[in-house]
């Protein structure tokens, strides 16, 4: 074959296999799928091999379909060309990706799956990474719920060599929120009433979206009355009308109010609740000093413990009231400036002491029941709400009472006499002993000075002896008036022994009876004694009686 013919055949062969350069994007045709790889014909001596993960979906693997691939090497050690579809896709999308990244425009991203640290997404046909911190402006707890959804994202960075794209949805949202805030601040004014959507609820309030601005609805601005938790008034996703209280474009903070849409409940409070009027309310709180009653939402009044009962001493409101109970009260005073209303419970019933003069008088006999015993006397309820006091000194004519339990019992029904009425101080003095005749007076009617009387010994103190006289009167005979003499009375007298005594003097004013045993034998002793010249000195009974009285009182003490 001639040399010229050989050159023509060489050119013809070269034209049959176009010259390809490494690093170029070339066309290929899918031949078939073999296991986990796809064979691609590119017009070279050998087919190229692509792994299945080079395709976004198995649906894209269609025999005879033309695709673009990146030629990394004409042949490897085994003589096969090295190709990559992903690199071709990446290089083809590079210009668009670069343009979007530089212009900070948003591009659609399809959420593919959850990966470590965030989400794998598809952007312009390429795999990209959306970090967890860049998904939203607030943390997202359930990432699985986002799979399959499409969001606009902003391209943060592109690494050609690692074929890595990082995107952010949060950046776009923040930019959108910033623009929306600027637009919203331009159109809202303090005092405007706007519609918003409740986004989140916290312990201290709720955040409401009012056209691109997250405004704070504080718990104190939800209602005029006390709010325990915001959930009592709002729910997430609910649309509500609110009033703009404050707006600061520099900080982007807006506060709104719900209660400001209704009049303040204290407006015109004096007209709604005139002093002296009867009002109904619900008991909300019990404190040591009184009970709070809700008259309406945002308006509470206080019943002080001193205004709960005309007659009973109330130590704590729980003695007569319960939380949640509905009661009727009387308005006593209103302090609008400090938002205080004083209420009275006892004023709903007549004061039993106001008619005390018409129902009772001094000297009147009244029946009652012993309600309580104190060291100084016994309290007797003569009617509901009215009590009188029997002082210890008015319990018995004859006994020196140290405690009322010596004479009466709690709960006992007794008859008493009214001794005194102090209407202003709400006090009634009663007497129990006054219901019976004074035994000293009866004794004075039966006995006179100088009479003899039989008495029984009931006690033997050192100063003398204590005896029981008729009418259950106790008498005392000092040692100086005992006939048996000596200092040790216990050796010469016995308890229960009956002796005869002379009444030397009865003193009704002092309630004292002077007694003497010696006077029984005095005349006989006087006859035996030698008579002296001169006038005999008469015995001073007054001195003896004074001595006797002192000694008896000292004994009783």
C-alpha positions as CSV (number, residue, x, y, z in Angstrom):
1,X,0.0,0.0,0.0
2,X,1.3,3.3,-0.9
3,X,2.3,5.9,1.7
4,X,-0.5,8.3,0.6
5,X,-3.2,5.6,1.1
6,X,-1.8,4.8,4.6
7,X,-2.2,8.5,5.7
8,X,-5.8,8.6,4.4
9,X,-6.7,5.5,6.4
10,X,-5.1,7.0,9.5
11,X,-7.1,10.2,9.2
12,X,-10.3,8.2,8.6
13,X,-9.7,6.1,11.8
14,X,-8.9,9.2,13.8
15,X,-12.2,10.8,12.6
16,X,-14.1,7.6,13.8
17,X,-12.9,8.1,17.4
18,X,-13.1,11.8,18.3
19,X,-10.4,13.1,20.5
20,X,-11.6,13.7,24.1
21,X,-9.7,15.5,26.8
22,X,-9.7,14.8,30.5
23,X,-11.6,17.3,32.6
24,X,-14.3,17.8,29.9
25,X,-18.0,17.2,30.1
26,X,-19.1,14.8,27.5
27,X,-22.3,13.1,26.4
28,X,-23.0,9.5,27.2
29,X,-25.8,7.0,26.7
30,X,-27.0,4.5,29.3
31,X,-26.5,1.0,28.1
32,X,-27.9,-0.9,31.0
33,X,-27.8,-1.4,34.8
34,X,-25.6,-4.2,36.2
35,X,-26.1,-4.8,39.9
36,X,-25.1,-1.5,41.7
37,X,-23.5,0.1,38.7
38,X,-24.6,1.6,35.4
39,X,-22.8,1.1,32.1
40,X,-22.5,4.3,29.9
41,X,-21.4,4.4,26.3
42,X,-19.4,7.5,25.3
43,X,-18.0,6.3,21.9
44,X,-14.8,5.2,23.4
45,X,-13.1,1.9,23.3
46,X,-14.6,0.9,26.6
47,X,-17.8,1.8,28.4
48,X,-17.8,4.0,31.5
49,X,-19.0,2.8,34.8
50,X,-21.2,4.9,37.2
51,X,-22.3,3.8,40.7
52,X,-26.0,4.0,41.3
53,X,-25.6,6.7,44.0
54,X,-24.5,9.0,41.2
55,X,-28.1,9.3,40.3
56,X,-30.6,11.3,42.3
57,X,-33.3,8.6,41.7
58,X,-33.4,5.1,40.3
59,X,-36.1,6.4,38.0
60,X,-33.4,8.3,36.2
61,X,-31.7,5.1,35.1
62,X,-33.3,4.4,31.8
63,X,-31.6,2.4,29.0
64,X,-30.8,4.5,26.0
65,X,-31.2,7.8,27.9
66,X,-28.5,10.4,27.1
67,X,-26.7,11.9,30.1
68,X,-23.8,14.3,30.7
69,X,-20.8,13.0,32.6
70,X,-17.4,14.4,33.6
71,X,-14.4,12.7,32.1
72,X,-11.9,12.4,34.9
73,X,-9.5,10.0,33.0
74,X,-9.5,8.3,29.6
75,X,-8.7,5.0,31.2
76,X,-7.7,3.5,34.5
77,X,-5.4,0.6,35.1
78,X,-7.9,-1.8,33.7
79,X,-8.5,0.3,30.6
80,X,-11.9,1.7,31.6
81,X,-12.6,5.5,31.4
82,X,-13.2,7.2,34.8
83,X,-16.4,9.3,34.7
84,X,-18.7,11.1,37.2
85,X,-22.2,12.2,36.7
86,X,-22.3,14.2,40.0
87,X,-19.2,16.2,39.0
88,X,-20.8,17.0,35.7
89,X,-24.0,18.0,37.3
90,X,-22.1,20.1,39.8
91,X,-20.0,21.8,37.1
92,X,-23.0,22.5,35.0
93,X,-24.8,24.0,38.0
94,X,-21.7,25.8,39.2
95,X,-22.5,29.1,37.4
96,X,-26.0,29.2,38.7
97,X,-24.9,28.2,42.2
98,X,-22.2,30.9,42.1
99,X,-24.6,33.5,40.9
100,X,-27.2,32.7,43.6
101,X,-24.5,32.6,46.3
102,X,-23.2,36.0,45.2
103,X,-26.6,37.6,44.9
104,X,-27.8,36.1,48.2
105,X,-31.0,35.0,46.4
106,X,-33.1,32.2,47.8
107,X,-33.3,28.9,45.9
108,X,-35.7,26.0,46.5
109,X,-34.4,23.1,48.5
110,X,-36.0,19.7,48.8
111,X,-35.5,18.0,52.2
112,X,-34.1,14.5,51.5
113,X,-33.2,13.0,54.8
114,X,-31.9,13.6,58.3
115,X,-28.1,13.3,58.7
116,X,-25.7,14.0,61.5
117,X,-25.9,17.7,62.5
118,X,-28.8,18.6,60.2
119,X,-30.5,17.7,57.0
120,X,-29.4,16.5,53.5
121,X,-31.2,18.6,50.9
122,X,-31.3,18.9,47.1
123,X,-30.5,22.3,45.6
124,X,-30.7,22.8,41.8
125,X,-30.2,19.0,41.4
126,X,-27.2,18.9,43.7
127,X,-26.7,17.5,47.2
128,X,-26.4,20.2,49.9
129,X,-26.2,20.3,53.7
130,X,-28.6,22.3,55.8
131,X,-27.2,22.5,59.4
132,X,-29.6,22.1,62.3
133,X,-28.9,25.6,63.6
134,X,-29.9,27.0,60.2
135,X,-33.2,25.3,59.8
136,X,-35.3,27.9,61.6
137,X,-35.1,30.9,63.8
138,X,-36.1,28.7,66.7
139,X,-35.0,25.1,67.5
140,X,-36.9,22.4,65.6
141,X,-37.5,19.4,67.8
142,X,-38.9,17.0,65.1
143,X,-36.7,17.0,62.0
144,X,-38.4,14.0,60.6
145,X,-41.5,16.0,60.1
146,X,-39.7,18.2,57.5
147,X,-38.6,15.3,55.2
148,X,-40.1,15.7,51.7
149,X,-40.9,19.4,52.2
150,X,-39.5,22.2,50.0
151,X,-38.2,25.4,51.5
152,X,-36.4,28.4,50.1
153,X,-32.8,28.6,51.3
154,X,-29.8,30.8,50.9
155,X,-26.4,29.4,49.8
156,X,-23.8,30.1,52.4
157,X,-20.7,28.4,50.9
158,X,-19.6,26.2,47.9
159,X,-16.5,24.0,47.9
160,X,-15.7,22.9,44.3
161,X,-13.0,20.4,45.3
162,X,-15.1,18.7,48.0
163,X,-18.2,19.1,46.0
164,X,-19.8,20.5,49.2
165,X,-22.7,23.1,49.4
166,X,-23.9,24.5,52.7
167,X,-27.3,26.3,52.8
168,X,-29.3,28.2,55.4
169,X,-33.1,28.7,55.7
170,X,-32.7,30.7,59.0
171,X,-30.7,33.5,57.2
172,X,-33.6,34.0,54.7
173,X,-36.2,33.9,57.5
174,X,-34.3,36.5,59.5
175,X,-33.9,38.7,56.5
176,X,-37.6,38.3,55.7
177,X,-38.5,39.1,59.3
178,X,-36.3,42.1,59.3
179,X,-38.0,43.5,56.2
180,X,-41.4,42.6,57.6
181,X,-40.5,44.4,60.9
182,X,-39.4,47.5,59.0
183,X,-42.7,47.5,57.0
184,X,-44.7,46.8,60.1
185,X,-43.1,49.5,62.2
186,X,-43.8,51.9,59.3
187,X,-47.5,51.2,59.5
188,X,-48.2,50.6,63.3
189,X,-48.6,53.2,65.9
190,X,-49.0,53.1,69.7
191,X,-52.7,52.8,70.5
192,X,-53.6,51.0,67.3
193,X,-55.8,47.9,67.5
194,X,-54.4,45.1,65.3
195,X,-55.0,41.5,64.6
196,X,-52.4,38.9,65.4
197,X,-51.8,35.2,65.7
198,X,-50.5,33.6,68.9
199,X,-47.2,31.9,68.1
200,X,-45.8,30.7,71.5
201,X,-46.9,30.7,75.1
202,X,-44.6,31.1,78.1
203,X,-45.1,31.4,81.9
204,X,-44.8,35.2,81.7
205,X,-47.0,35.8,78.6
206,X,-47.4,35.0,74.9
207,X,-45.7,36.1,71.7
208,X,-48.1,37.2,69.0
209,X,-47.3,37.7,65.3
210,X,-48.8,41.1,64.2
211,X,-47.8,41.2,60.5
212,X,-44.2,40.2,60.7
213,X,-43.4,41.3,64.2
214,X,-43.4,39.0,67.3
215,X,-45.0,41.3,69.9
216,X,-45.1,40.4,73.6
217,X,-48.4,40.1,75.3
218,X,-47.4,40.1,79.0
219,X,-49.4,38.1,81.5
220,X,-50.2,41.3,83.3
221,X,-51.7,42.8,80.2
222,X,-54.1,39.9,79.5
223,X,-56.8,40.8,82.0
224,X,-57.6,43.4,84.6
225,X,-57.9,40.6,87.2
226,X,-55.0,38.3,88.3
227,X,-54.0,35.7,85.7
228,X,-52.4,32.5,86.9
229,X,-51.2,31.3,83.5
230,X,-51.6,32.8,80.0
231,X,-53.3,29.6,78.8
232,X,-56.4,30.8,80.6
233,X,-56.8,33.4,77.9
234,X,-54.9,32.5,74.7
235,X,-54.1,29.4,72.7
236,X,-51.3,28.8,70.1
237,X,-52.6,29.5,66.6
238,X,-55.5,31.6,67.8
239,X,-56.2,34.9,66.1
240,X,-56.8,37.7,68.6
241,X,-57.3,41.5,68.5
242,X,-54.8,43.4,70.6
243,X,-53.8,47.0,71.4
244,X,-50.3,48.3,70.7
245,X,-48.9,49.6,74.0
246,X,-45.3,50.4,72.9
247,X,-43.1,50.0,69.8
248,X,-39.4,50.6,69.6
249,X,-38.0,50.4,66.0
250,X,-34.4,50.4,67.3
251,X,-34.7,47.3,69.4
252,X,-37.5,45.8,67.4
253,X,-39.6,45.3,70.5
254,X,-43.3,45.7,70.6
255,X,-45.6,45.2,73.6
256,X,-49.3,44.7,73.2
257,X,-52.3,44.4,75.5
258,X,-55.5,42.4,75.6
259,X,-57.2,43.9,78.7
260,X,-56.8,47.4,77.2
261,X,-59.6,46.6,74.8
262,X,-62.1,46.8,77.6
263,X,-62.7,49.6,80.1
264,X,-60.9,49.5,83.4
265,X,-63.2,47.9,86.0
266,X,-62.4,50.6,88.5
267,X,-63.7,53.3,86.2
268,X,-66.9,54.7,87.9
269,X,-66.4,52.3,90.8
270,X,-68.2,54.7,93.2
271,X,-71.3,54.7,91.0
272,X,-71.3,50.9,90.6
273,X,-70.7,50.2,94.3
274,X,-72.1,53.0,96.5
275,X,-71.0,53.0,100.2
276,X,-73.7,51.2,102.2
277,X,-74.9,49.2,99.3
278,X,-75.3,45.4,99.5
279,X,-73.2,43.4,97.0
280,X,-72.6,39.7,96.3
281,X,-69.2,38.2,95.5
282,X,-67.1,35.1,95.6
283,X,-64.5,34.4,98.3
284,X,-61.1,34.1,96.5
285,X,-58.5,34.2,99.3
286,X,-58.4,33.7,103.1
287,X,-55.7,35.5,105.0
288,X,-55.1,35.9,108.7
289,X,-56.3,39.5,108.7
290,X,-59.4,38.9,106.5
291,X,-61.0,37.5,103.3
292,X,-60.8,38.8,99.7
293,X,-64.1,38.8,97.8
294,X,-64.3,39.1,94.0
295,X,-67.1,41.4,93.1
296,X,-66.4,41.3,89.3
297,X,-63.4,40.5,87.1
298,X,-60.6,42.8,88.3
299,X,-62.4,44.2,91.3
300,X,-61.9,42.6,94.8
301,X,-62.8,43.8,98.2
302,X,-61.5,42.9,101.7
303,X,-63.5,41.8,104.7
304,X,-61.4,42.5,107.7
305,X,-61.8,39.9,110.5
306,X,-63.2,42.7,112.7
307,X,-66.0,43.2,110.2
308,X,-67.1,39.5,110.2
309,X,-69.2,39.2,113.3
310,X,-70.9,41.5,115.8
311,X,-70.4,39.1,118.7
312,X,-67.8,36.4,118.0
313,X,-64.1,36.9,118.2
314,X,-62.8,35.8,114.8
315,X,-59.2,34.7,114.8
316,X,-59.2,33.5,111.2
317,X,-61.7,33.9,108.4
318,X,-61.8,30.1,107.9
319,X,-63.9,29.9,111.0
320,X,-66.9,31.2,109.1
321,X,-65.9,31.4,105.4
322,X,-64.7,29.0,102.6
323,X,-62.9,29.8,99.3
324,X,-65.3,29.7,96.4
325,X,-68.3,30.5,98.6
326,X,-70.7,33.2,97.3
327,X,-71.6,35.7,100.0
328,X,-73.5,39.0,100.5
329,X,-71.6,42.0,102.0
330,X,-72.0,45.7,102.6
331,X,-69.6,48.3,101.0
332,X,-68.0,50.2,103.9
333,X,-65.4,52.4,102.0
334,X,-63.7,52.8,98.7
335,X,-60.2,54.0,98.0
336,X,-60.1,54.4,94.2
337,X,-56.5,55.7,94.1
338,X,-55.1,52.6,95.8
339,X,-57.9,50.4,94.4
340,X,-59.2,49.2,97.7
341,X,-62.7,48.4,98.8
342,X,-63.6,47.6,102.4
343,X,-66.5,45.2,102.9
344,X,-68.5,44.2,105.9
345,X,-70.1,40.8,106.5
346,X,-71.6,41.5,110.0
347,X,-73.4,44.6,108.6
348,X,-75.7,42.3,106.6
349,X,-77.4,41.4,109.9
350,X,-78.7,43.7,112.7
351,X,-76.3,44.4,115.6
352,X,-77.7,42.5,118.5
353,X,-76.2,45.0,120.9
354,X,-78.2,47.9,119.3
355,X,-81.4,46.7,121.0
356,X,-79.7,45.5,124.2
357,X,-81.4,48.2,126.4
358,X,-84.8,47.2,125.2
359,X,-84.4,43.5,125.8
360,X,-82.4,43.5,129.1
361,X,-82.1,45.5,132.3
362,X,-80.2,45.4,135.6
363,X,-81.7,43.0,138.1
364,X,-83.4,40.8,135.3
365,X,-83.1,37.1,135.7
366,X,-81.8,35.4,132.5
367,X,-81.1,31.8,131.5
368,X,-78.0,30.8,129.6
369,X,-75.4,28.2,128.8
370,X,-71.7,28.3,130.0
371,X,-69.7,28.8,126.8
372,X,-66.2,29.1,128.2
373,X,-64.3,29.1,131.5
374,X,-61.4,31.6,132.2
375,X,-59.2,32.1,135.2
376,X,-61.2,35.2,136.2
377,X,-64.8,33.9,135.5
378,X,-67.3,32.2,133.3
379,X,-68.8,33.4,130.0
380,X,-72.5,32.7,129.6
381,X,-74.4,32.9,126.3
382,X,-77.8,34.4,127.1
383,X,-78.8,34.5,123.4
384,X,-77.0,33.9,120.1
385,X,-74.3,36.5,119.8
386,X,-74.8,37.9,123.4
387,X,-72.6,36.8,126.2
388,X,-72.2,37.9,129.8
389,X,-69.5,37.4,132.3
390,X,-69.9,35.9,135.8
391,X,-66.8,37.1,137.7
392,X,-65.4,34.6,140.2
393,X,-66.5,36.9,143.1
394,X,-70.1,36.5,141.9
395,X,-70.2,32.7,141.8
396,X,-70.6,31.9,145.5
397,X,-71.7,33.8,148.6
398,X,-69.6,31.6,150.9
399,X,-66.6,30.2,148.9
400,X,-63.5,32.1,147.8
401,X,-63.5,30.9,144.2
402,X,-60.1,30.7,142.5
403,X,-61.4,29.2,139.2
404,X,-65.0,28.9,138.0
405,X,-64.7,25.2,137.4
406,X,-65.1,24.9,141.2
407,X,-68.7,25.9,140.9
408,X,-69.9,25.5,137.2
409,X,-69.1,23.3,134.2
410,X,-68.7,24.2,130.5
411,X,-72.0,23.6,128.6
412,X,-74.1,23.8,131.9
413,X,-77.4,25.6,131.8
414,X,-77.8,28.1,134.6
415,X,-80.0,31.0,135.8
416,X,-78.2,34.3,136.5
417,X,-79.1,37.9,137.3
418,X,-77.9,40.9,135.2
419,X,-75.7,43.1,137.5
420,X,-74.5,45.7,134.9
421,X,-74.8,46.5,131.2
422,X,-72.1,48.4,129.3
423,X,-73.6,48.9,125.8
424,X,-70.7,50.9,124.4
425,X,-68.1,48.3,125.5
426,X,-70.5,45.4,124.7
427,X,-70.3,43.9,128.2
428,X,-72.8,42.4,130.5
429,X,-72.0,41.5,134.1
430,X,-73.9,38.5,135.5
431,X,-74.2,37.1,139.0
432,X,-74.9,33.5,140.0
433,X,-74.9,33.9,143.7
434,X,-77.4,36.7,143.5
435,X,-80.0,34.2,142.4
436,X,-80.0,32.9,146.0
437,X,-80.5,34.6,149.3
438,X,-77.3,35.8,151.0
439,X,-76.6,33.2,153.7
440,X,-74.9,35.8,155.8
441,X,-78.2,37.8,155.8
442,X,-80.2,34.7,156.7
443,X,-77.7,33.8,159.4
444,X,-78.0,37.3,160.9
445,X,-81.8,36.8,161.1
446,X,-81.4,33.6,163.0
447,X,-78.5,34.5,165.2
448,X,-77.5,37.5,167.3
449,X,-74.2,38.6,169.0
450,X,-73.7,36.4,172.1
451,X,-75.6,33.4,170.8
452,X,-74.0,30.0,170.9
453,X,-73.8,27.9,167.7
454,X,-72.7,24.4,166.9
455,X,-70.1,24.1,164.2
456,X,-68.1,21.3,162.5
457,X,-64.3,21.5,162.1
458,X,-63.3,21.3,158.4
459,X,-59.7,22.4,158.5
460,X,-56.8,22.8,161.0
461,X,-54.4,25.5,159.8
462,X,-51.6,26.7,162.2
463,X,-53.4,30.0,163.1
464,X,-56.5,28.3,164.4
465,X,-59.4,26.2,163.2
466,X,-61.9,26.5,160.2
467,X,-65.5,25.5,160.9
468,X,-68.6,25.1,158.9
469,X,-71.5,27.1,160.3
470,X,-75.2,26.9,159.5
471,X,-76.2,28.2,156.0
472,X,-72.9,26.6,154.8
473,X,-70.9,29.6,156.0
474,X,-67.3,29.1,156.9
475,X,-66.0,30.6,160.1
476,X,-62.6,30.8,161.7
477,X,-61.6,30.6,165.3
478,X,-58.1,31.9,166.1
479,X,-55.9,30.1,168.6
480,X,-56.3,33.0,171.1
481,X,-60.1,32.2,171.3
482,X,-59.7,28.4,171.6
483,X,-60.5,27.0,175.0
484,X,-58.1,24.0,174.9
485,X,-55.1,26.3,174.5
486,X,-51.7,25.5,173.1
487,X,-50.2,26.0,169.7
488,X,-50.6,22.5,168.2
489,X,-54.3,22.5,167.3
490,X,-54.0,19.2,165.4
491,X,-53.2,17.4,168.7
492,X,-56.3,18.8,170.5
493,X,-58.9,19.1,167.7
494,X,-59.9,16.8,164.9
495,X,-61.5,17.4,161.5
496,X,-65.2,16.4,161.6
497,X,-65.4,17.1,165.3
498,X,-68.4,19.2,166.3
499,X,-67.8,22.0,168.8
500,X,-69.9,24.7,170.4
501,X,-68.9,28.4,169.9
502,X,-70.1,31.8,170.9
503,X,-70.9,34.4,168.2
504,X,-69.0,37.5,169.5
505,X,-70.0,39.7,166.5
506,X,-71.8,39.6,163.1
507,X,-70.4,42.1,160.6
508,X,-72.6,42.0,157.5
509,X,-70.7,44.8,155.8
510,X,-67.5,43.0,156.0
511,X,-69.2,39.6,155.7
512,X,-67.4,38.4,158.8
513,X,-68.5,36.4,161.9
514,X,-66.3,36.6,165.0
515,X,-66.3,33.3,166.9
516,X,-64.9,32.2,170.3
517,X,-64.7,29.0,172.3
518,X,-63.2,30.7,175.3
519,X,-66.3,32.8,175.9
520,X,-68.3,29.7,176.8
521,X,-66.1,29.3,179.9
522,X,-65.3,33.0,180.7
523,X,-68.0,33.7,183.4
524,X,-66.9,30.6,185.5
525,X,-63.3,31.6,185.2
526,X,-64.1,35.2,186.3
527,X,-65.7,33.9,189.6
528,X,-62.6,31.9,190.5
529,X,-60.3,34.8,190.0
530,X,-59.6,37.2,193.0
531,X,-61.4,40.5,192.8
532,X,-59.2,43.5,192.2
533,X,-59.8,47.0,193.4
534,X,-60.6,49.5,190.9
535,X,-62.6,49.4,187.8
536,X,-62.0,46.4,185.6
537,X,-61.1,47.0,181.9
538,X,-63.7,45.7,179.5
539,X,-62.4,43.4,176.8
540,X,-62.0,45.1,173.4
541,X,-63.9,42.8,171.0
542,X,-63.2,45.1,168.2
543,X,-59.5,44.4,168.5
544,X,-60.2,40.7,168.7
545,X,-62.5,40.8,165.8
546,X,-60.0,42.7,163.7
547,X,-57.4,40.1,164.6
548,X,-59.9,37.3,163.8
549,X,-60.8,38.9,160.4
550,X,-57.2,39.3,159.4
551,X,-56.3,35.8,160.5
552,X,-59.2,34.2,158.5
553,X,-58.5,36.2,155.4
554,X,-54.9,35.3,155.7
555,X,-55.8,31.7,155.9
556,X,-58.1,31.8,152.9
557,X,-55.4,33.4,150.8
